[in-house]
Amino acid sequence: MRLGNISQTILKRLPVYLNYLKSLPGEGPANISATTIATVLNMGEVQVRKDLASVCGGGKPKIGYVTSELIDALEIFLGYRDMDNAIIVGAGKLGCALLDYGGFEEYGMHIIAAFDTDEKNVVGQSASGKQILPLFKLGELCRRIKVKIGIITVPSEQAQAVCDMMTENGILAVMNFASVNLKAPDDVILQNENIASSLALLSKKLTKSL
């Protein structure tokens, strides 16, 4: 993924644009405008124009963007065509669900295995046939296959130690699902995903809308 000087806020919106464009039927419009994208996604037109300009420049007046070229530009910028190996630490229900989900490869991420310290979770293979290995094997596999992405689905009290182990073994991006904010070296991309907080926020918004 090529970050450059782009903000994290914009970076999170780019896949939204890409998903919409790829959902268009094959016989869809050859060109598409920022106005159309903004209207469909319920976003501000100025915001959409600025976001897309950071990736592929501006569209042509009265014509917009060539749809296929815009899809190409977004996929290349986001690194979806450069497959990165990933691993999961924590082979409980969430970890195994992520391990067996087949949609990540569309976004340039190939999850190759999960790791766990709990013997009852280290069963050899997941439902989809991917390996679940004891944690002590993480370092050797990460270095041998040059794993770039680590996903943490362990209890909060174990998460920082797992993050440290990942970064010490060459992982460059960490997605953390434990309900604690982690620390990582400055050259490591760290994203904390607090599912409980997100669900609570969703519930609060629902209450206000009723």
TACORQUI-V722100 format. One record per residue. N is the residue number from 1. RES is the residue in three letters. PSI is psi in whole degrees, 0 to 359 (none if undefined). NEAR is the number of other C-alpha atoms within 12 Angstrom. Layout:
BEGIN
n->N res->RES psi->PSI near->NEAR
n->N res->RES psi->PSI near->NEAR
END
This chain:
BEGIN
n->1 res->MET psi->129 near->24
n->2 res->ARG psi->106 near->21
n->3 res->LEU psi->315 near->19
n->4 res->GLY psi->221 near->13
n->5 res->ASN psi->12 near->11
n->6 res->ILE psi->144 near->21
n->7 res->SER psi->158 near->16
n->8 res->GLN psi->327 near->16
n->9 res->THR psi->314 near->14
n->10 res->ILE psi->318 near->24
n->11 res->LEU psi->325 near->26
n->12 res->LYS psi->336 near->17
n->13 res->ARG psi->334 near->27
n->14 res->LEU psi->317 near->38
n->15 res->PRO psi->333 near->27
n->16 res->VAL psi->315 near->27
n->17 res->TYR psi->316 near->38
n->18 res->LEU psi->316 near->34
n->19 res->ASN psi->319 near->20
n->20 res->TYR psi->312 near->25
n->21 res->LEU psi->321 near->35
n->22 res->LYS psi->345 near->23
n->23 res->SER psi->348 near->16
n->24 res->LEU psi->143 near->20
n->25 res->PRO psi->156 near->12
n->26 res->GLY psi->329 near->11
n->27 res->GLU psi->19 near->11
n->28 res->GLY psi->183 near->15
n->29 res->PRO psi->139 near->19
n->30 res->ALA psi->332 near->19
n->31 res->ASN psi->152 near->25
n->32 res->ILE psi->144 near->31
n->33 res->SER psi->159 near->29
n->34 res->ALA psi->328 near->36
n->35 res->THR psi->315 near->26
n->36 res->THR psi->314 near->26
n->37 res->ILE psi->314 near->32
n->38 res->ALA psi->319 near->25
n->39 res->THR psi->313 near->18
n->40 res->VAL psi->320 near->20
n->41 res->LEU psi->2 near->21
n->42 res->ASN psi->47 near->16
n->43 res->MET psi->168 near->20
n->44 res->GLY psi->137 near->17
n->45 res->GLU psi->318 near->19
n->46 res->VAL psi->318 near->18
n->47 res->GLN psi->315 near->23
n->48 res->VAL psi->317 near->31
n->49 res->ARG psi->315 near->30
n->50 res->LYS psi->319 near->25
n->51 res->ASP psi->312 near->33
n->52 res->LEU psi->328 near->36
n->53 res->ALA psi->331 near->23
n->54 res->SER psi->346 near->27
n->55 res->VAL psi->314 near->34
n->56 res->CYS psi->17 near->25
n->57 res->GLY psi->187 near->20
n->58 res->GLY psi->156 near->23
n->59 res->GLY psi->167 near->26
n->60 res->LYS psi->140 near->16
n->61 res->PRO psi->134 near->13
n->62 res->LYS psi->358 near->14
n->63 res->ILE psi->320 near->17
n->64 res->GLY psi->215 near->25
n->65 res->TYR psi->148 near->30
n->66 res->VAL psi->118 near->25
n->67 res->THR psi->312 near->32
n->68 res->SER psi->322 near->23
n->69 res->GLU psi->324 near->23
n->70 res->LEU psi->319 near->34
n->71 res->ILE psi->314 near->32
n->72 res->ASP psi->313 near->21
n->73 res->ALA psi->318 near->28
n->74 res->LEU psi->317 near->35
n->75 res->GLU psi->319 near->30
n->76 res->ILE psi->316 near->24
n->77 res->PHE psi->318 near->27
n->78 res->LEU psi->351 near->34
n->79 res->GLY psi->18 near->23
n->80 res->TYR psi->342 near->25
n->81 res->ARG psi->358 near->21
n->82 res->ASP psi->99 near->19
n->83 res->MET psi->123 near->24
n->84 res->ASP psi->135 near->29
n->85 res->ASN psi->143 near->31
n->86 res->ALA psi->155 near->36
n->87 res->ILE psi->160 near->48
n->88 res->ILE psi->137 near->47
n->89 res->VAL psi->120 near->51
n->90 res->GLY psi->95 near->41
n->91 res->ALA psi->40 near->39
n->92 res->GLY psi->203 near->27
n->93 res->LYS psi->315 near->18
n->94 res->LEU psi->314 near->24
n->95 res->GLY psi->316 near->34
n->96 res->CYS psi->326 near->36
n->97 res->ALA psi->318 near->22
n->98 res->LEU psi->320 near->35
n->99 res->LEU psi->321 near->38
n->100 res->ASP psi->356 near->28
n->101 res->TYR psi->128 near->21
n->102 res->GLY psi->359 near->20
n->103 res->GLY psi->351 near->14
n->104 res->PHE psi->329 near->20
n->105 res->GLU psi->335 near->22
n->106 res->GLU psi->336 near->22
n->107 res->TYR psi->18 near->25
n->108 res->GLY psi->20 near->24
n->109 res->MET psi->124 near->30
n->110 res->HIS psi->108 near->32
n->111 res->ILE psi->118 near->39
n->112 res->ILE psi->335 near->39
n->113 res->ALA psi->165 near->40
n->114 res->ALA psi->159 near->46
n->115 res->PHE psi->151 near->44
n->116 res->ASP psi->155 near->33
n->117 res->THR psi->344 near->24
n->118 res->ASP psi->120 near->18
n->119 res->GLU psi->328 near->16
n->120 res->LYS psi->341 near->15
n->121 res->ASN psi->338 near->26
n->122 res->VAL psi->87 near->27
n->123 res->VAL psi->5 near->23
n->124 res->GLY psi->303 near->20
n->125 res->GLN psi->151 near->21
n->126 res->SER psi->182 near->26
n->127 res->ALA psi->329 near->18
n->128 res->SER psi->1 near->18
n->129 res->GLY psi->4 near->18
n->130 res->LYS psi->152 near->28
n->131 res->GLN psi->141 near->30
n->132 res->ILE psi->115 near->37
n->133 res->LEU psi->157 near->31
n->134 res->PRO psi->147 near->27
n->135 res->LEU psi->330 near->30
n->136 res->PHE psi->347 near->21
n->137 res->LYS psi->357 near->24
n->138 res->LEU psi->311 near->37
n->139 res->GLY psi->313 near->27
n->140 res->GLU psi->316 near->19
n->141 res->LEU psi->318 near->27
n->142 res->CYS psi->317 near->33
n->143 res->ARG psi->322 near->19
n->144 res->ARG psi->319 near->15
n->145 res->ILE psi->355 near->22
n->146 res->LYS psi->58 near->24
n->147 res->VAL psi->133 near->33
n->148 res->LYS psi->336 near->35
n->149 res->ILE psi->134 near->37
n->150 res->GLY psi->137 near->49
n->151 res->ILE psi->127 near->45
n->152 res->ILE psi->120 near->47
n->153 res->THR psi->41 near->39
n->154 res->VAL psi->168 near->34
n->155 res->PRO psi->154 near->23
n->156 res->SER psi->319 near->21
n->157 res->GLU psi->343 near->16
n->158 res->GLN psi->349 near->24
n->159 res->ALA psi->317 near->31
n->160 res->GLN psi->320 near->29
n->161 res->ALA psi->321 near->21
n->162 res->VAL psi->317 near->39
n->163 res->CYS psi->316 near->44
n->164 res->ASP psi->318 near->25
n->165 res->MET psi->319 near->29
n->166 res->MET psi->309 near->44
n->167 res->THR psi->328 near->33
n->168 res->GLU psi->339 near->23
n->169 res->ASN psi->25 near->28
n->170 res->GLY psi->2 near->29
n->171 res->ILE psi->135 near->37
n->172 res->LEU psi->347 near->32
n->173 res->ALA psi->133 near->33
n->174 res->VAL psi->129 near->39
n->175 res->MET psi->122 near->39
n->176 res->ASN psi->119 near->37
n->177 res->PHE psi->357 near->35
n->178 res->ALA psi->148 near->32
n->179 res->SER psi->57 near->24
n->180 res->VAL psi->142 near->25
n->181 res->ASN psi->129 near->22
n->182 res->LEU psi->165 near->28
n->183 res->LYS psi->142 near->23
n->184 res->ALA psi->161 near->27
n->185 res->PRO psi->154 near->19
n->186 res->ASP psi->332 near->10
n->187 res->ASP psi->8 near->13
n->188 res->VAL psi->132 near->24
n->189 res->ILE psi->122 near->27
n->190 res->LEU psi->125 near->29
n->191 res->GLN psi->119 near->26
n->192 res->ASN psi->123 near->29
n->193 res->GLU psi->101 near->21
n->194 res->ASN psi->98 near->21
n->195 res->ILE psi->318 near->17
n->196 res->ALA psi->317 near->15
n->197 res->SER psi->319 near->16
n->198 res->SER psi->319 near->15
n->199 res->LEU psi->322 near->13
n->200 res->ALA psi->319 near->13
n->201 res->LEU psi->319 near->14
n->202 res->LEU psi->316 near->14
n->203 res->SER psi->319 near->14
n->204 res->LYS psi->317 near->13
n->205 res->LYS psi->321 near->12
n->206 res->LEU psi->318 near->11
n->207 res->THR psi->318 near->10
n->208 res->LYS psi->331 near->9
n->209 res->SER psi->344 near->8
n->210 res->LEU psi->none near->7
END
